[in-house]
């Protein structure tokens, strides 16, 4: 449901003459650093990109108008898919709040083990949140821990006013399914951290070669911000779920929080995926045949610069160029 109570469309359907006047019509995000939802199409030989907020304004679409609801739904959906066309399904995140992608069985196991250990340590009076998969496995395989699990679930049931510890088991399993997506994204973050570490090692190895350092330094400097930002997001998610009884007593609220965090992180990681794929399994000090470290560094710098350079620096690098007829163009796309 939308905020106004209207039904969220399940499929992209645009029945308006404005959208039918263009060829190759579709919806996408604009290029960074703006990354705003736009309606993109061909007008003759020129590609046009029209911000959805501008379309709503120019067509005077009021709150509750079915077309406005459709356009706003498309805008929200573009966080989860790269392109939408008429007839495409609206992502589950927008329709139901569920994820349109799958977490792995290993991530579900980690989430379940983490919540179980929080209960075990809560009973002892020293609640501890553990996210390291190996440490969790070792603790839960310890016979002394296994003896404490049943006690922990019984104590939790009593605290929550429940008659059956199995009800706590169901609650833990339900929330673990939501938390598994955060664990899956944490795993993806590990690849970005590994890349950052590899680049710092590469910089150290070439510290006496100024020409190489000149290429590596800007990349390492820019990568510090996203790595720190991602870590902060995971720290916030962990802090929000760090008290197991608070989680179990407010499952709906905690579920909504985790879903919001899941969606925000997923959208950010999707942008990073081509970079992660490019560098996956690559040792910069001994790259595989055919992998050009210099070119890959330049690709990575361009990706980071578009998103993380300070605004005053970035404006100089992307100042618009006037076309012959005086219209402003960015990257060959006419914008309004």
Secondary structure, DSSP 8 states (H G I E B T S, - for coil): --TTS----SB-----HHHHTSEEEEEEE--TTT--EEEEEEETTEEEEEEHHHHHHHTT--TT-HHHHHHHHHHHHTTT-SEE-TT-B--HHHHTSS-SS---HHHHHHHHHHHHHHHHHHHHT-------HHHHHHHHHSHHHHHHHHHHHHHHHHHHT-S-HHHHHHHHHHHHHHHHHHHHHHHHHHHHHHHHHHHHHHHHHTTT-HHHHHHHHHHHHHHHHHHHHHHHHHHHHHHHTS-HHHHHHTHHHHHHHHHHHHHHHHHHHHHHHHHHHHHTT--GGG--TT--HHHHHHHHHHHHHHHHS-HHHHHHHS--EE-TTS-EEETTEEE-
